[in-house]
């Protein structure tokens, strides 16, 4: 749940640089922060006009058209929700939470409530605010279907302290990942730039024009034609682990976007099991760990039995 903030509407105008492109596809290019489904909903609601007229998502644009987009006001103040949290560490500055799979980190278009932020606000009102009011206390994120450790800043000092460590690549992040295939070599570094997939704006891909991205890994265990891998991302690009492993031919098990679907797992096998940084209160370096959730343990047991 989120509190309304009043009738603030953002309005944009664009002129397509090329002819014969679908309206929804064009919007997905110029507004990649929104899903194509959300943009199609705006078109149906009349929030997108072409030359001042309401039209369909399939409308073909030409370079003389003017596209006007009005974004409805989003709730910018998430409200507390009583959602169970697994807090593994807390002091006056931070919370460390073992996030379950299926819980989105923060509110976004199409997912306005029942997020980790809503849950944390119930546990700790008055979290540190960033320039994005939808993400109080958030200094990094985990994908919805990734489980594991995430740190939350409780005040502005802690937030700035943690952000500096993430930007300086001074934070230790460790993930346990199951991939299809016998990963070789057993230890390596993947260096490949990541950016928006030019063929699908909702996906990321290894592209020449992308941002620098580096991922280290080492094999933990082989399970027939699968490999349990310990992954350490050096950079923090969107979907980095899943994109990099897929790019070298070892897709993540249970990942419907970049990996391979699984009959014995309902979500991607990615778990943030280790997180290390300096505490804002003492400057002491601490590392925290999280055991594999039950569903991932059962997946490994299933493969062992095979």
ROSE-283352 format. One record per residue (C-alpha): residue in three letters; z, x, y. Coordinates in nm, 3 decimals. Last residue first. Layout:
! residues N
MIPA    aa        c3        c1        c2
MIPA   ALA         Z         X         Y
...
END
This chain:
! residues 306
MIPA    aa        c3        c1        c2
MIPA   UNK    -1.001     1.933    -3.878
MIPA   UNK    -0.623     1.926    -3.877
MIPA   UNK    -0.612     2.189    -3.603
MIPA   UNK    -0.855     1.981    -3.395
MIPA   UNK    -0.623     1.679    -3.415
MIPA   UNK    -0.323     1.894    -3.330
MIPA   UNK    -0.504     2.019    -3.019
MIPA   UNK    -0.580     1.662    -2.911
MIPA   UNK    -0.221     1.561    -2.982
MIPA   UNK    -0.094     1.832    -2.749
MIPA   UNK    -0.332     1.707    -2.480
MIPA   UNK    -0.208     1.349    -2.509
MIPA   UNK     0.157     1.458    -2.516
MIPA   UNK     0.141     1.653    -2.192
MIPA   UNK     0.120     2.034    -2.212
MIPA   UNK     0.434     2.201    -2.084
MIPA   UNK     0.481     2.268    -1.710
MIPA   UNK     0.561     2.600    -1.547
MIPA   UNK     0.712     2.719    -1.220
MIPA   UNK     0.690     3.061    -1.060
MIPA   UNK     0.905     3.181    -0.774
MIPA   UNK     0.856     3.443    -0.503
MIPA   UNK     1.148     3.449    -0.260
MIPA   UNK     1.055     3.395     0.106
MIPA   UNK     1.395     3.220     0.137
MIPA   UNK     1.334     2.868     0.274
MIPA   UNK     0.954     2.867     0.258
MIPA   UNK     0.958     2.959    -0.113
MIPA   UNK     0.700     3.221    -0.200
MIPA   UNK     0.437     3.111    -0.450
MIPA   UNK     0.375     3.045    -0.821
MIPA   UNK     0.225     2.751    -1.008
MIPA   UNK     0.165     2.734    -1.384
MIPA   UNK     0.063     2.452    -1.620
MIPA   UNK    -0.211     2.283    -1.419
MIPA   UNK    -0.361     2.090    -1.713
MIPA   UNK    -0.732     2.028    -1.774
MIPA   UNK    -0.848     1.851    -2.090
MIPA   UNK    -1.051     1.579    -1.919
MIPA   UNK    -0.952     1.223    -2.000
MIPA   UNK    -0.946     0.973    -2.287
MIPA   UNK    -0.919     1.228    -2.569
MIPA   UNK    -0.991     1.178    -2.940
MIPA   UNK    -1.352     1.055    -2.930
MIPA   UNK    -1.440     1.313    -2.666
MIPA   UNK    -1.696     1.317    -2.388
MIPA   UNK    -1.854     1.648    -2.295
MIPA   UNK    -1.835     1.829    -1.962
MIPA   UNK    -1.960     1.802    -1.606
MIPA   UNK    -1.902     1.435    -1.521
MIPA   UNK    -1.750     1.271    -1.831
MIPA   UNK    -1.487     1.546    -1.879
MIPA   UNK    -1.316     1.491    -2.215
MIPA   UNK    -1.373     1.849    -2.333
MIPA   UNK    -1.469     2.091    -2.058
MIPA   UNK    -1.821     2.232    -2.087
MIPA   UNK    -1.882     2.586    -2.216
MIPA   UNK    -2.236     2.688    -2.118
MIPA   UNK    -2.176     2.928    -1.829
MIPA   UNK    -2.238     2.652    -1.570
MIPA   UNK    -2.008     2.411    -1.751
MIPA   UNK    -1.719     2.654    -1.719
MIPA   UNK    -1.792     2.705    -1.350
MIPA   UNK    -1.826     2.333    -1.267
MIPA   UNK    -1.510     2.226    -1.451
MIPA   UNK    -1.299     2.504    -1.301
MIPA   UNK    -1.431     2.454    -0.946
MIPA   UNK    -1.405     2.073    -0.924
MIPA   UNK    -1.376     2.111    -0.543
MIPA   UNK    -1.341     2.476    -0.446
MIPA   UNK    -1.005     2.655    -0.458
MIPA   UNK    -1.067     3.029    -0.482
MIPA   UNK    -0.905     3.267    -0.729
MIPA   UNK    -0.900     3.007    -1.007
MIPA   UNK    -0.691     3.124    -1.303
MIPA   UNK    -0.794     2.971    -1.635
MIPA   UNK    -0.615     2.996    -1.969
MIPA   UNK    -0.860     2.880    -2.234
MIPA   UNK    -0.832     2.675    -2.554
MIPA   UNK    -1.166     2.713    -2.729
MIPA   UNK    -1.363     2.469    -2.943
MIPA   UNK    -1.608     2.511    -3.231
MIPA   UNK    -1.334     2.586    -3.486
MIPA   UNK    -1.016     2.594    -3.278
MIPA   UNK    -1.013     2.931    -3.100
MIPA   UNK    -0.700     3.019    -2.905
MIPA   UNK    -0.579     3.153    -2.570
MIPA   UNK    -0.908     3.287    -2.434
MIPA   UNK    -0.893     3.447    -2.092
MIPA   UNK    -1.022     3.319    -1.759
MIPA   UNK    -1.084     3.419    -1.399
MIPA   UNK    -1.265     3.190    -1.153
MIPA   UNK    -1.432     3.292    -0.827
MIPA   UNK    -1.611     3.070    -0.575
MIPA   UNK    -1.801     3.161    -0.257
MIPA   UNK    -1.930     2.850    -0.085
MIPA   UNK    -2.262     2.692    -0.175
MIPA   UNK    -2.610     2.776    -0.046
MIPA   UNK    -2.718     2.939    -0.371
MIPA   UNK    -2.600     2.641    -0.575
MIPA   UNK    -2.353     2.609    -0.864
MIPA   UNK    -2.283     2.238    -0.868
MIPA   UNK    -2.062     1.965    -0.725
MIPA   UNK    -2.110     1.598    -0.795
MIPA   UNK    -2.089     1.288    -0.577
MIPA   UNK    -2.394     1.395    -0.377
MIPA   UNK    -2.619     1.386    -0.684
MIPA   UNK    -2.951     1.574    -0.692
MIPA   UNK    -2.862     1.835    -0.429
MIPA   UNK    -2.531     1.899    -0.612
MIPA   UNK    -2.285     1.968    -0.333
MIPA   UNK    -2.164     2.327    -0.320
MIPA   UNK    -2.029     2.604    -0.541
MIPA   UNK    -2.113     2.975    -0.526
MIPA   UNK    -2.088     3.170    -0.856
MIPA   UNK    -1.844     3.439    -0.966
MIPA   UNK    -1.700     3.386    -1.315
MIPA   UNK    -1.452     3.655    -1.421
MIPA   UNK    -1.405     3.748    -1.785
MIPA   UNK    -1.183     3.749    -2.094
MIPA   UNK    -1.270     3.645    -2.449
MIPA   UNK    -1.639     3.713    -2.396
MIPA   UNK    -1.731     3.463    -2.527
MIPA   UNK    -1.607     3.105    -2.550
MIPA   UNK    -1.641     2.951    -2.894
MIPA   UNK    -1.790     2.611    -2.804
MIPA   UNK    -1.663     2.299    -2.630
MIPA   UNK    -1.389     2.373    -2.378
MIPA   UNK    -1.016     2.306    -2.367
MIPA   UNK    -0.839     2.402    -2.044
MIPA   UNK    -0.492     2.530    -1.965
MIPA   UNK    -0.458     2.600    -1.595
MIPA   UNK    -0.278     2.871    -1.396
MIPA   UNK    -0.243     2.896    -1.020
MIPA   UNK    -0.070     3.186    -0.846
MIPA   UNK    -0.057     3.145    -0.467
MIPA   UNK    -0.130     3.445    -0.246
MIPA   UNK    -0.492     3.351    -0.188
MIPA   UNK    -0.441     3.403     0.188
MIPA   UNK    -0.552     3.045     0.255
MIPA   UNK    -0.310     2.916    -0.008
MIPA   UNK    -0.028     3.131     0.129
MIPA   UNK    -0.094     3.023     0.488
MIPA   UNK    -0.099     2.658     0.379
MIPA   UNK     0.243     2.706     0.219
MIPA   UNK     0.412     2.835     0.534
MIPA   UNK     0.235     2.578     0.753
MIPA   UNK     0.357     2.295     0.528
MIPA   UNK     0.707     2.434     0.502
MIPA   UNK     0.745     2.451     0.880
MIPA   UNK     0.598     2.102     0.922
MIPA   UNK     0.847     1.938     0.685
MIPA   UNK     0.871     1.810     0.326
MIPA   UNK     0.578     2.008     0.190
MIPA   UNK     0.456     1.895    -0.155
MIPA   UNK     0.377     2.130    -0.444
MIPA   UNK     0.160     2.024    -0.739
MIPA   UNK     0.210     2.102    -1.106
MIPA   UNK     0.031     1.933    -1.391
MIPA   UNK    -0.222     1.672    -1.496
MIPA   UNK    -0.590     1.653    -1.410
MIPA   UNK    -0.742     1.305    -1.429
MIPA   UNK    -0.704     1.228    -1.059
MIPA   UNK    -0.811     1.576    -0.954
MIPA   UNK    -0.531     1.797    -0.826
MIPA   UNK    -0.462     1.866    -0.462
MIPA   UNK    -0.345     2.128    -0.214
MIPA   UNK    -0.127     2.127     0.100
MIPA   UNK    -0.024     1.760     0.094
MIPA   UNK     0.295     1.670     0.280
MIPA   UNK     0.142     1.366     0.449
MIPA   UNK    -0.218     1.314     0.335
MIPA   UNK    -0.352     0.988     0.481
MIPA   UNK    -0.251     1.100     0.830
MIPA   UNK    -0.520     1.369     0.827
MIPA   UNK    -0.418     1.610     1.104
MIPA   UNK    -0.120     1.689     0.881
MIPA   UNK     0.213     1.510     0.863
MIPA   UNK     0.525     1.659     0.705
MIPA   UNK     0.704     1.393     0.500
MIPA   UNK     0.925     1.137     0.672
MIPA   UNK     1.048     0.944     0.368
MIPA   UNK     1.125     1.146     0.051
MIPA   UNK     1.129     0.958    -0.280
MIPA   UNK     0.946     0.649    -0.156
MIPA   UNK     0.707     0.870     0.042
MIPA   UNK     0.649     1.075    -0.274
MIPA   UNK     0.521     0.769    -0.463
MIPA   UNK     0.278     0.668    -0.188
MIPA   UNK     0.154     1.027    -0.166
MIPA   UNK     0.105     1.042    -0.545
MIPA   UNK    -0.122     0.741    -0.523
MIPA   UNK    -0.077     0.368    -0.582
MIPA   UNK    -0.267     0.275    -0.264
MIPA   UNK    -0.597     0.297    -0.076
MIPA   UNK    -0.834     0.393    -0.354
MIPA   UNK    -1.183     0.283    -0.248
MIPA   UNK    -1.172     0.496     0.063
MIPA   UNK    -0.897     0.754     0.017
MIPA   UNK    -0.522     0.758    -0.046
MIPA   UNK    -0.368     1.080    -0.183
MIPA   UNK    -0.322     1.267    -0.512
MIPA   UNK    -0.475     1.012    -0.747
MIPA   UNK    -0.264     0.936    -1.056
MIPA   UNK    -0.456     0.907    -1.383
MIPA   UNK    -0.318     1.225    -1.537
MIPA   UNK     0.050     1.275    -1.467
MIPA   UNK     0.172     1.494    -1.183
MIPA   UNK     0.455     1.738    -1.255
MIPA   UNK     0.602     1.749    -0.906
MIPA   UNK     0.731     2.037    -0.699
MIPA   UNK     0.905     1.921    -0.383
MIPA   UNK     0.948     2.136    -0.075
MIPA   UNK     1.153     2.223     0.231
MIPA   UNK     1.516     2.117     0.182
MIPA   UNK     1.501     2.194    -0.190
MIPA   UNK     1.335     2.031    -0.490
MIPA   UNK     1.215     2.142    -0.832
MIPA   UNK     1.088     1.968    -1.146
MIPA   UNK     1.031     1.625    -0.995
MIPA   UNK     0.867     1.396    -1.253
MIPA   UNK     0.789     1.093    -1.038
MIPA   UNK     0.807     0.723    -1.123
MIPA   UNK     0.618     0.496    -0.877
MIPA   UNK     0.827     0.295    -0.632
MIPA   UNK     0.573     0.274    -0.351
MIPA   UNK     0.623     0.403     0.002
MIPA   UNK     0.357     0.307     0.259
MIPA   UNK     0.053     0.513     0.356
MIPA   UNK    -0.008     0.527     0.732
MIPA   UNK    -0.376     0.558     0.809
MIPA   UNK    -0.495     0.218     0.692
MIPA   UNK    -0.869     0.242     0.730
MIPA   UNK    -1.050     0.092     1.024
MIPA   UNK    -1.393    -0.034     0.924
MIPA   UNK    -1.667     0.229     0.953
MIPA   UNK    -1.955     0.110     1.168
MIPA   UNK    -2.285     0.274     1.081
MIPA   UNK    -2.599     0.248     1.295
MIPA   UNK    -2.932     0.366     1.158
MIPA   UNK    -3.221     0.409     1.400
MIPA   UNK    -3.570     0.401     1.248
MIPA   UNK    -3.867     0.603     1.369
MIPA   UNK    -3.845     0.859     1.087
MIPA   UNK    -3.889     0.598     0.815
MIPA   UNK    -3.635     0.419     0.601
MIPA   UNK    -3.688     0.232     0.274
MIPA   UNK    -3.449    -0.060     0.224
MIPA   UNK    -3.281    -0.040    -0.119
MIPA   UNK    -2.931    -0.076     0.026
MIPA   UNK    -3.040    -0.401     0.190
MIPA   UNK    -3.070    -0.497     0.557
MIPA   UNK    -2.871    -0.608     0.863
MIPA   UNK    -3.064    -0.558     1.186
MIPA   UNK    -2.991    -0.342     1.493
MIPA   UNK    -3.274    -0.100     1.423
MIPA   UNK    -3.125    -0.051     1.077
MIPA   UNK    -2.767    -0.178     1.062
MIPA   UNK    -2.476    -0.070     0.843
MIPA   UNK    -2.146    -0.258     0.867
MIPA   UNK    -2.318    -0.577     0.749
MIPA   UNK    -2.080    -0.633     0.457
MIPA   UNK    -2.358    -0.561     0.205
MIPA   UNK    -2.429    -0.227     0.374
MIPA   UNK    -2.060    -0.136     0.377
MIPA   UNK    -2.042    -0.212     0.003
MIPA   UNK    -2.337     0.020    -0.056
MIPA   UNK    -2.146     0.293     0.129
MIPA   UNK    -1.843     0.244    -0.096
MIPA   UNK    -2.061     0.264    -0.408
MIPA   UNK    -2.231     0.580    -0.280
MIPA   UNK    -1.890     0.743    -0.251
MIPA   UNK    -1.773     0.859     0.090
MIPA   UNK    -1.715     1.219     0.208
MIPA   UNK    -2.088     1.283     0.165
MIPA   UNK    -2.171     1.090     0.485
MIPA   UNK    -2.514     1.228     0.583
MIPA   UNK    -2.651     1.257     0.231
MIPA   UNK    -2.487     0.944     0.087
MIPA   UNK    -2.618     0.751     0.389
MIPA   UNK    -2.975     0.857     0.306
MIPA   UNK    -2.936     0.745    -0.055
MIPA   UNK    -2.800     0.409     0.056
MIPA   UNK    -3.092     0.356     0.297
MIPA   UNK    -3.359     0.455     0.048
MIPA   UNK    -3.595     0.727     0.168
MIPA   UNK    -3.958     0.677     0.273
MIPA   UNK    -3.989     0.892     0.583
MIPA   UNK    -3.803     1.204     0.694
MIPA   UNK    -3.562     1.314     0.969
MIPA   UNK    -3.370     0.984     0.958
MIPA   UNK    -3.223     0.895     1.300
MIPA   UNK    -2.848     0.850     1.300
MIPA   UNK    -2.591     0.649     1.495
MIPA   UNK    -2.217     0.650     1.427
MIPA   UNK    -1.934     0.408     1.502
MIPA   UNK    -1.569     0.450     1.412
MIPA   UNK    -1.363     0.131     1.444
MIPA   UNK    -1.003     0.114     1.565
MIPA   UNK    -0.876    -0.242     1.537
MIPA   UNK    -0.512    -0.170     1.463
MIPA   UNK    -0.321     0.069     1.238
MIPA   UNK    -0.268    -0.130     0.922
MIPA   UNK     0.016    -0.008     0.697
MIPA   UNK    -0.073     0.117     0.352
MIPA   UNK     0.000     0.000     0.000
END
